[in-house]
Amino acid sequence: MREKKKPELLAPAGNMEALKAAILAGCDAVYLGGKCFGARSFSKNFTDEEMIEAISYAHLYGVKIYVTMNTLIYESEVTHFLEYVDFLYRNNVDALIIQDIGMMDLIRQTYPDLELHASTQMHIHNLEGVQFVEEIGLKRVVLARETPISLIKQIKEKTNIELEIFIHGALCVSYSGECLMSSLLNGRSGNRGTCSQCCRMPYDLEIDGKIVNQEKYVLSPKDLLGLYDLETLLKIGVDSLKIEGRMKRKEYVYIVTKLYRKAIDSYFEKGKIEIEKDEIEELKKIFNRGFTKGFLNEEKSEDWIQEVRPNHMGIPIGKVVKVEKNFVTVKLSHSVHQEDGIRILGKQDTGLILNKIYKNKKLVNIATSNEEISFYVKDRVEKGGTVLLTTDSKQMKEMTRRFKQEKRKVWIEGHLICREDVLSFTVFDGINQVCVKSSSLPEKAKNSQTPKERILKQIKKTGNTIFNFSKLTYQIDEDLFVSIKALNELRRDALQKLEEKRMYFIPYKKGVYSREVPSFEEKKGVVLFIHSINDVNEVDTEYIVDDIKLYEQLKEKYQVYLRLPRVNEEVPKIEGDLLVTELGSFYKYKNVCTDFSLNVVNSYAVAFLHALGVKRVTLSYELNDYQIKNIIEAYQTRYGKNPNLEMIVSSRPEVMLLKYDLLRGNKRGTLIDVHKHKYPVMKKENLTTIYHFEKMEKENPKQYFDLGITKIRYHL
């Protein structure tokens, strides 16, 4: 049966223009970031003053604002982080989107009524992970983009938390929150909002000593187009459909939001999604890297990646048929206009604006399909090259017109009472109701009465307000003279008061943070991550394995932990000493240790895990020695006890974790970047892992015992 409740359409905004475009296009909520703590640091983002304006503007239209604070927070930043949370809360933000589990715990206790959403950066991809964040009081979870529809349906049926699903836009090749490539290679952390997009760089893929890829961009995903699976998601009853794009321009935000608004509304009005072919073309022209259905319905890996190039593909509009010096002749398969932006594909792509178009040696400002045009090109171009339309000037002009002339309206109902003893006007927007009475009462007409039509015409005028009347009822007595000035004042007063009421106030409530943590008396020592029984060398050493058979061989004689996979769409049933790698497994098992992939970078996260039963916490690869020292000292000062921490001091780090089958059915291979660095790639079951091109070794690793680290780990 089709769900009656419409899901929220959630649009992105990187600046105020994009926010207004999203609202004009019909979104129900907008997610955006401030100048700090958001996962898109290179977006323009919002100053404090702009944030206040954005929240007020959105609320006027009944649109919610969610602020992204979905980065990892270092110990030295916690005070500033909490001050910014307080600022947003006092200014009526609807919810915060977060990644850091320590900050999640801190906010939940400090501001118990503030709505929190678990970011996709939290790597929640199974039922148990969703149950965990629901149990601790979060309102919503943004599921990993790799989560299939069958699992989304199961989660929806077995939980009460809101589910948010990405429906359109750029994809990460790695599971979000699990990518360390940019951080460890370039010092720009994806978990800190400064990703350098290593996935959009060229690579060679080597398997069995041979380069197997013809095209270079083997890690660059196409863009998600969720229209194909939208009806299924609507039937499941997901709560929010999210468009990616906080770094996109306002035209993109408008066109994408408008299309999904139409798709959702058409389904609920007509029982089917109605989208025209030319609307998909408009979508492609504004931005696309090629479209994929993503992993919602388990897209084949070869249809998921755009190996040719990592940027905007536009739409193909013709082929180069002649090149004479710097003049190129193109046979068109699609119309073009003067001022359009195009790209000519070849050994080296060439982009330009069509400032002058020649047809039969005459200047023209438009040409259509099957015609030949010529134009000047500064760069070298090859015959046979494909021509793409990457900026449609007509589309851009139409967007400019809409932004200037169109305005989103809020539909309301009104009821007018016009009698000798009362002149009142009630307005209702579906939630808020206002009733205003005039002190200037109607009088019995001495000469001519005020016609009913004139009264209604005057009361229905909404002018430059945000309102339009969907329904207007009235009680108007005969033979009355009514002051037009009184009617105008009555209407203006009612609409102004309704606007004020729509600017809702979110009650502010402050709590106190507190965590009771256990005491630990574990001896300092070494942990080895081993892959074979031949790697065992000391009885006193602890071991980690990721193979269940090896674990069974060793556990009777040695202290050994079984590391669970970093992705468990169904968390396995296993007994023993476990090293868990994601929140679902953490929720299911007790008395575990946690691995680096939980991204622990502050003392609050350590305390949260210890308080919930974690025996030992492995710190993130992204911490330096000074930050580790800060964590331990802050923990000791705040909780009066020592944490039980593990640190990896020798390994070849796992820098990406993929559902995408990069190795094309093979188990091992190598990625080679433009600097000739070689990254080992391994596939185990349905996961592909990319490793750092070199082993990372800490100098004098035993110095970490002096800092307060309990165990240091070596990966053999």
Secondary structure, DSSP 8 states (H G I E B T S, - for coil): ---SS--EEEEE-SSHHHHHHHHHHT-SEEEE-BSSS-S-TTS--B-HHHHHHHHHHHHHTT-EEEEEE-S---GGGHHHHHHHHHHHHHTT-SEEEE--HHHHHHHHHHSTTS-EEE-GGG---SHHHHHHHHHTT-SEEE--TT--HHHHHHHHHH--SEEEEEEEE---SS-TT---HHHHHHS--GGGT----GGGS--EEEETTEE--SSS-TT-B-EEEGGGGHHHHHHHT-SEEEE--TTS-HHHHHHHHHHHHHHHHHHHHHSS----HHHHHHHHHH--S-EE-TTTTT--GGGTB--S-SS---EEEEEEEEEETTEEEEEESS-EETT-EEEE-SSS-EEEE-S-EEETTEEESEE-TT-EEEEE-SS---TT-EEEEEE-HHHHHHHHHHHHH----EEEEEEEEE-SS-EEEEEE-SS-EEEEE-SS--EE-SS----HHHHHHHHT--TTSSEEEEEEEEEE-SSEE--HHHHHHHHHHHHHHHHHHHS---------------------EEEEE-SSGGG---SSSEEEES-HHHHHHHTTTS-EEEE--S--SS-----S-EEE-SHHHHHH-SS-EE-GGG---SHHHHHHHHHTT-SEEE--TT--HHHHHHHHHHHHHHHSS---EEEEEEE--EEEEESS-TTTT-SEEEEE-TT--EEEEEEETTEEEEE-SS-EE-SSTTHHHHHT--EEEEE-
